[in-house]
């Protein structure tokens, strides 16, 4: 066997090994991300009697709105806009943009409360007499050192704000909400904006 053919075989073997290692690393990252996402989804849905996730609903003006989560709780219906940002978040109810500082990185995003208010109004229009609330829920990767604006909470505080119900109270809540829930469920369509 010539030296040139041996070098070619070694280069091919090293290249294949490197590609395999990259594929395994990418697969592991994807698996970790999807496992973390499932954990967050379970935490959000654990406070509900029924849940719809990543749906679009009519907005009342001929258009549609994306809803991350719509939950049936003991207090009525709850619209949740989930945010998974890493870093320190600075935002206020009347600020146009909110800022995230993560180490030396700085980014901004539009105030999410305005869109939440639109989603809550659309669900209220469909829900009739059933109370409808809304929350922007941040995962624990985001922190608010200057305090959280109204209607903004952390994932870890969600269960305390919407505690689990006993069997009788849960049954009464489902009875109170079932008609509106069934109607909204029929109108809900899968959202093309669903997060994976």
C-alpha distance (Angstrom), angle and dihedral (degrees) to the residues before:
residue distance angle dihedral
X1 . . .
X2 3.75 . .
X3 3.77 123.7 .
X4 3.81 90.7 -119.1
X5 3.81 93.8 56.1
X6 3.81 90.8 46.4
X7 3.83 90.3 52.5
X8 3.82 90.5 48.7
X9 3.83 90.9 51.1
X10 3.82 91.9 48.2
X11 3.82 91.2 48.6
X12 3.83 90.7 49.3
X13 3.82 91.4 47.4
X14 3.82 92.6 48.4
X15 3.81 91.0 46.6
X16 3.81 92.4 49.8
X17 3.81 90.8 47.6
X18 3.83 90.9 49.6
X19 3.82 91.3 49.2
X20 3.79 90.8 48.0
X21 3.83 91.1 49.5
X22 3.81 90.9 49.3
X23 3.81 90.8 49.0
X24 3.79 92.1 49.9
X25 3.82 91.4 48.0
X26 3.83 91.9 48.8
X27 3.80 91.1 47.4
X28 3.79 91.2 49.5
X29 3.84 91.7 50.3
X30 3.81 90.7 48.7
X31 3.82 90.8 48.2
X32 3.83 91.6 49.1
X33 3.81 91.4 48.2
X34 3.80 93.6 49.3
X35 3.82 91.5 45.8
X36 3.82 90.4 51.9
X37 3.81 90.3 47.2
X38 3.83 91.5 51.1
X39 3.81 89.6 50.1
X40 3.82 91.0 52.6
X41 3.82 92.1 46.5
X42 3.82 90.7 50.7
X43 3.81 91.2 49.6
X44 3.82 92.1 50.9
X45 3.79 95.1 44.3
X46 3.83 92.9 44.8
X47 3.80 90.3 79.4
X48 3.80 93.0 55.4
X49 3.77 138.3 87.0
X50 3.82 88.4 -153.9
X51 3.79 132.7 1.6
X52 3.79 141.2 -158.7
X53 3.80 117.3 -166.6
X54 3.81 132.8 -163.9
X55 3.79 97.6 -1.0
X56 3.77 137.8 147.8
X57 3.79 121.4 -134.1
X58 3.80 132.5 -173.4
X59 3.81 111.5 -91.0
X60 3.80 96.0 -151.0
X61 3.81 93.0 -111.9
X62 3.78 99.0 77.5
X63 3.79 94.8 -86.3
X64 3.78 136.2 89.5
X65 3.79 136.1 -116.9
X66 3.80 128.5 -149.1
X67 3.81 114.6 -126.1
X68 3.80 119.8 -165.9
X69 3.82 94.0 -160.7
X70 3.78 134.5 -1.9
X71 3.79 111.0 -170.7
X72 3.77 134.3 -173.2
X73 3.81 106.6 -139.4
X74 3.78 135.6 170.5
X75 3.81 88.7 -93.2
X76 3.81 96.4 49.6
X77 3.80 129.8 -93.2
X78 3.79 123.0 -11.1
X79 3.81 125.4 -160.3
X80 3.79 112.3 -156.1
X81 3.78 126.9 -165.8
X82 3.81 105.2 -165.9
X83 3.81 120.0 -148.8
X84 3.78 122.9 -171.1
X85 3.78 105.4 -175.9
X86 3.78 125.5 148.5
X87 3.78 119.2 -134.7
X88 3.76 142.7 28.9
X89 3.81 113.2 -32.6
X90 3.79 123.3 -151.4
X91 3.78 114.6 -170.5
X92 3.76 143.1 133.4
X93 3.76 137.3 -162.7
X94 3.80 93.5 -105.2
X95 3.80 99.4 35.6
X96 3.81 115.1 111.3
X97 3.82 94.2 -146.1
X98 3.80 132.4 24.6
X99 3.79 122.5 -146.2
X100 3.80 130.3 -139.6
X101 3.80 119.9 -160.4
X102 3.80 115.2 -165.6
X103 3.78 109.4 172.5
X104 3.79 105.3 -59.2
X105 3.81 93.1 -19.0
X106 3.79 118.5 100.0
X107 3.79 126.2 -172.4
X108 3.77 137.2 163.9
X109 3.78 135.6 -149.4
X110 3.78 134.5 -174.2
X111 3.79 117.3 -86.5
X112 3.83 101.6 -88.6
X113 3.81 94.4 -155.1
X114 3.81 94.3 78.5
X115 3.81 91.8 56.9
X116 3.81 90.3 44.0
X117 3.81 90.9 54.6
X118 3.83 89.3 52.0
X119 3.82 91.4 50.3
X120 3.80 92.4 47.8
X121 3.83 90.8 49.5
X122 3.82 91.1 50.8
X123 3.81 92.1 49.9
X124 3.83 91.4 45.7
X125 3.78 89.1 54.7
X126 3.83 89.1 55.2
X127 3.82 97.3 38.7
X128 3.80 100.0 60.9
X129 3.83 110.1 -166.1
X130 3.80 96.0 -2.6
X131 3.82 112.9 108.8
X132 3.82 114.5 -114.0
X133 3.79 125.4 -161.2
X134 3.78 132.7 176.0
X135 3.80 136.3 -149.5
X136 3.77 136.9 -176.3
X137 3.82 102.4 -140.9
X138 3.79 119.7 -160.0
X139 3.78 121.6 -164.4
X140 3.78 117.8 -125.6
X141 3.81 90.4 -94.5
X142 3.82 88.2 78.0
X143 3.80 121.1 66.6
X144 3.82 131.7 -168.4
X145 3.83 108.1 -152.1
X146 3.82 93.0 173.3
X147 3.82 94.4 47.4
X148 3.78 132.6 -88.6
X149 3.80 123.3 -82.8
X150 3.83 118.2 -118.9
X151 3.82 115.4 -74.2
X152 3.83 90.1 22.8
X153 3.79 120.1 112.2
X154 3.79 141.7 160.2
X155 3.78 121.3 -108.0
X156 3.81 90.2 -118.2
X157 3.84 91.3 57.8
X158 3.81 96.3 47.6
X159 3.82 95.8 86.9
X160 3.81 91.5 51.7
X161 3.80 91.4 51.2
X162 3.81 93.0 46.4
X163 3.82 104.1 30.2
X164 3.79 123.8 -164.7
X165 3.79 116.2 -94.1
X166 3.75 130.0 -132.4
X167 3.82 117.6 -113.2
X168 3.82 96.1 -93.5
X169 3.80 94.8 46.2
X170 3.81 90.8 45.6
X171 3.80 90.8 51.5
X172 3.82 91.2 49.1
X173 3.81 91.4 48.6
X174 3.81 91.8 49.8
X175 3.80 90.4 49.2
X176 3.81 91.1 50.2
X177 3.82 93.0 48.8
X178 3.80 104.1 31.7
X179 3.81 98.5 94.3
X180 3.82 94.3 49.9
X181 3.81 90.9 41.0
X182 3.79 92.6 52.7
X183 3.80 91.6 49.2
X184 3.80 93.4 48.3
X185 3.82 91.3 45.3
X186 3.81 89.7 56.0
X187 3.81 91.4 51.8
X188 3.81 95.3 44.5
X189 3.79 117.2 101.7
X190 3.80 128.7 -173.9
X191 3.78 110.6 -88.8
X192 3.79 121.1 -125.2
X193 3.83 85.4 -146.8
X194 3.82 93.0 65.6
X195 3.79 113.1 141.7
X196 3.77 118.0 -129.5
